[in-house]
């Protein structure tokens, strides 16, 4: 995919795209923090509770980085995040986990897809915004932790394999659909991608 040099924040269209991008990332980190903290209360051991609490704290620090960048460019974080509250709520309403492990798989699949996509979008923004995004999108070991928990679960409960496999596929479909809808329905984000040489087919391929 060809990319053009990022425009300056004095360009209204580019600025709107950066605000949308930082807004959706910030709200994603905030909700991820809340979910991880909530799920930690259901963890089967103090060790795992502590690990999950640490991941939640990391998500919050990443949220603060994004909010800080919004403040740098003179934008209110709550205003920037508000357009994404309904899409996130719709996704979470359709994908309510029935167990603690299902909640972890949801975090792995949903957050992983989102972070991978927005890393790709980092090539279309200015250096300072890209640097903030790189730090905010760092996995910080969460994925490795979740994979380990799921593997341990399968060792102790072989019947979980089919259930979690179906759950993962459902999450994948929902996350791809919701993420792509957000990307193409926000005119500013679509404009940022189009300006970088991407068409709607390529956006789909990125997902």
Secondary structure, DSSP 8 states (H G I E B T S, - for coil): --------TTSHHHHHHHHHHHHHHHHHHHHHHHHHHHHHTT-SSHHHHHHHHHHHHHHHHHHHHHHHHHHHTT--HHHHHHTTHHHHHHHHHHT--SSHHHHHHHIIIIIHHHHHHHHHHGGGS-HHHHHHHHHHT--TTHHHHHHHHHHHHHHH-TTHHHHHHHHHHHHHHHHHHHHHHHHHHSHHHHHHHHHTT--HHHHHHH-
